[in-house]
Every structure is written in structure tokens, then in C-alpha cells.
Amino acid sequence: HALLNEGRPPKRTVPAPAYRAALQALYAEARATRGPAGRAARTQALRALLAREGWPLASQVGGEAVGTAAWLVAEDARDPALLRAAARDIEAAHGRGEADGFALSYLIDRHLVAEGQPQRYGTHFAWVAGAYGPTPIADPAGVEARRKALGLMPLAEWTALMRKIALWPKAASGRRPQIGDKANQRLPRRRRRPSASPETRSSSTSGGPSSSRRCRSSCS
């Protein structure tokens, strides 16, 4: 079932700040304990939270909390049923202006890839034959238009950024670029140097939650 109850705003059982804090706590724990340790308990807690409170809406908990939830579902939970429901819910939320394009594209692409289908927006990357690039994209001729409609940067720029992150030398000084930085999520009006550091995985590179002020989730 859709966590948003078919697009209708959920009735909160806790104040918005408490809901936002619960998502942030799960995110902080996930980042502090990378790997399977604690994942089952976090997934159970996340599933219960979303089922009880509904998918987070930007107008109620803020855009960053929406991004945090998307990252938790796509990167940490690894629960196909939860991912499927969240993908439907974030589409409903985005249609009502309650989720940004970066969170939407990230979660939708992860859902499609998990279902064995081509991704839609080109956010999911993987190593293939020694090259790091986007996994198959449905209707590749239309991907730029779809990305632009969500306010995302051109795929060529995104690919360059993702490769920079994936190949960031371990011995390099300074911090690895962060894909969720607002300047990297959208078509920036001015160039900004990315900051902070997402983890690099064998199948994808992921940052933290996407939001209006930091990289929250996704890049894939």
C-alpha cells in the first residue's frame, strides 16, 4: 500500500519536529555504522515510522527530511517492498510540490534498477568493464529533457562529478566532493565547489540526504 494513502496528506501522530528528528536520528546512525550492522533494526524502525506517519511532506517537515527519508529507503533499508511503496509515494508528493526533483529522481531510479528495469533519470551509476557510468537508461534520447524538468544538471556534468567522486584518491588531502550539494543537484546559476564526502560503493556512489542546504541522498 502507498505510505501516503494514495496521495492524501497523512494525519501525523507526532509533531513535525519530532518526525524530522526521528528521520535525522536514523540517518546519523546509518552513516556512523556503514554496513549490515544495525540495518535490520533501522529498516524496521523506518518502515514503522513511515507506515504510522506517512511519507514526509516538505511543507510539514522540511525538504531536507524528505531527502533524508529517500536516502534511508534507497541506501540503507534495502527492502524491495518499502522501496516500491516509497517510489509511489514520493511521486505523489512531488506532484503536489511536497518533494524536490533530486529526491524524486534518486528514489525512482533506485526503485527501477532494483526491479531490473532501466533507470529514468540517470542518477544510478555502476562499474562496467572498468568504466564508471550510468546504468541503462530508458529512452536515453529524452533523459536530458526529463532531468531539466526536475531542475537537475545535464547528464554529462553529473557523470563527470560522479566519476570524480568514485575515483577520489584515498590519500588526497581535503574532503571528497559531495553529490548532494545543492549546486550539484540542479542547474546552478553559479559554480560552487562541492563539499563533504559521500561513500563510494561497488555498485553506486551515494551521498547523504538531498535538501535545500546539503547533499542528502543520492546520487546513485
C-alpha positions in Angstrom: 0.0 0.0 0.0 1.2 3.5 -0.6 2.6 5.2 2.5 0.8 8.4 1.6 -2.5 6.7 1.5 -3.0 7.3 -2.3 -1.7 10.8 -2.2 -3.8 12.1 0.7 -1.9 14.0 3.4 -1.3 11.7 6.4 -2.6 12.5 9.8 0.5 13.0 12.0 0.6 11.3 15.3 3.7 13.2 16.4 4.6 16.9 15.8 6.6 17.6 12.6 9.8 18.4 14.5 9.7 15.0 16.2 9.1 13.3 12.9 12.0 15.2 11.4 14.3 14.4 14.4 13.4 10.7 14.1 14.5 10.6 10.5 17.7 12.5 11.2 18.5 10.1 14.1 18.1 7.1 11.7 20.3 8.8 9.1 23.0 9.7 11.7 23.1 6.1 12.9 23.2 4.7 9.4 26.2 7.0 8.5 28.0 6.1 11.7 27.6 2.3 11.2 28.1 1.7 7.5 27.4 -2.0 6.6 24.9 -4.5 7.8 25.3 -3.8 11.5 22.1 -2.4 12.8 20.5 -2.2 9.4 17.6 -4.7 10.1 16.6 -2.7 13.2 16.8 0.6 11.4 14.8 -0.7 8.5 12.1 -2.0 10.9 12.0 1.4 12.6 11.9 3.3 9.3 9.1 1.1 8.0 7.0 1.5 11.2 7.7 5.3 11.1 6.6 5.7 7.5 3.6 3.5 7.9 2.4 5.4 11.0 3.2 9.0 9.9 3.0 8.7 6.1 5.7 9.8 3.6 7.3 13.1 4.9 6.0 16.2 3.2 8.2 19.3 2.6 5.5 21.7 3.9 5.3 19.8 7.2 8.8 18.5 8.0 11.0 20.4 5.5 12.7 19.5 2.3 15.8 18.0 3.9 13.7 15.5 5.9 12.1 14.3 2.6 15.6 13.8 1.2 16.7 12.0 4.4 13.8 9.6 4.0 14.6 9.0 0.4 18.2 8.2 1.3 17.3 5.9 4.1 14.9 3.9 1.8 17.2 3.8 -1.2 20.6 3.4 0.5 20.2 1.9 3.9 16.9 -0.1 4.2 17.4 -2.3 1.1 13.8 -3.5 1.4 12.2 -4.0 -2.0 8.6 -3.7 -0.8 9.5 -0.5 1.1 11.3 0.9 -1.9 8.4 0.2 -4.2 5.9 1.9 -1.9 8.2 4.9 -1.3 8.7 5.4 -5.0 4.9 5.7 -5.5 4.6 8.0 -2.5 7.4 10.4 -3.5 5.9 10.7 -7.0 2.6 11.6 -5.4 4.4 14.1 -3.1 6.4 15.6 -5.9 3.2 16.1 -7.9 1.8 18.2 -5.0 5.0 20.2 -4.7 6.0 18.3 -1.5 9.3 16.8 -2.7 12.1 18.2 -4.8 13.3 16.8 -8.1 16.6 15.5 -6.8 14.9 13.3 -4.1 12.4 12.1 -6.7 14.9 11.2 -9.3 17.2 9.4 -6.9 14.5 7.2 -5.3 12.7 6.5 -8.6 15.9 5.4 -10.3 16.8 3.2 -7.4 13.4 1.5 -7.5 13.6 0.9 -11.2 17.1 -0.6 -11.0 16.1 -2.8 -8.1 13.2 -4.1 -10.2 15.6 -4.9 -13.0 14.4 -2.1 -15.3 16.3 0.8 -16.9 16.5 3.9 -14.8 14.7 7.1 -15.8 16.9 10.0 -14.8 20.5 8.7 -14.9 21.3 9.0 -11.2 22.4 5.4 -10.7 26.0 4.5 -11.6 28.0 1.3 -11.6 31.3 0.0 -12.7 31.1 -1.9 -16.0 34.1 -3.3 -17.8 36.4 -1.0 -15.8 34.4 2.2 -16.6 32.2 4.1 -14.2 29.0 5.4 -15.7 25.2 5.4 -15.6 23.4 2.1 -15.8 21.0 1.6 -18.7 18.5 4.5 -19.1 15.0 4.1 -20.6 14.5 6.4 -23.6 18.1 7.8 -23.4 17.2 10.4 -26.1 14.8 12.0 -23.7 16.8 11.9 -20.5 18.1 15.5 -20.7 14.5 16.8 -21.0 13.4 14.7 -18.0 16.4 15.9 -16.0 15.8 19.5 -16.9 12.1 19.2 -16.0 13.3 18.3 -12.4 15.9 21.0 -12.3 18.8 18.6 -12.5 22.2 19.4 -14.2 22.9 17.9 -17.6 23.8 14.2 -17.5 27.4 14.9 -18.9 28.1 17.2 -15.9 26.6 14.7 -13.5 28.7 11.9 -15.0 31.9 14.0 -14.6 31.0 14.7 -11.0 30.2 11.1 -10.2 33.4 9.9 -11.7 35.4 12.4 -9.7 33.8 11.2 -6.5 34.3 7.5 -7.4 37.9 8.0 -8.3 38.8 10.4 -5.5 42.1 9.1 -4.2 42.2 7.8 -0.7 45.4 9.7 0.0 44.1 13.0 -1.3 44.0 15.9 1.1 40.8 17.7 1.7 37.3 16.3 1.5 35.8 14.3 -1.3 33.1 16.2 -3.2 29.5 15.7 -2.0 27.0 14.8 -4.7 24.0 16.1 -2.7 25.3 19.6 -2.5 22.6 21.9 -3.9 24.9 23.2 -6.6 25.4 19.6 -7.8 21.7 18.6 -7.7 20.4 21.2 -10.0 21.4 23.6 -12.9 23.3 26.1 -10.8 23.2 29.7 -11.5 26.9 30.0 -10.5 29.5 27.4 -9.9 30.2 26.3 -6.4 32.9 23.9 -5.2 31.2 20.7 -3.8 32.0 19.8 -0.2 31.8 16.9 2.2 32.2 13.3 1.4 29.9 10.5 0.2 30.8 6.9 0.4 31.8 5.0 -2.8 30.3 1.6 -3.3 30.9 -1.1 -5.8 27.5 -0.6 -7.5 26.9 3.1 -6.8 28.1 6.2 -5.1 25.8 7.7 -2.5 25.8 10.8 -0.5 23.6 11.8 2.3 20.1 13.2 2.1 19.4 15.8 -0.5 17.9 19.1 0.6 17.9 22.8 0.1 21.1 23.2 2.1 23.1 20.0 1.9 23.6 16.8 -0.1 21.1 14.4 1.2 20.8 11.2 -0.6 21.6 10.4 -4.0 23.3 10.3 -6.0 23.3 6.8 -7.0 
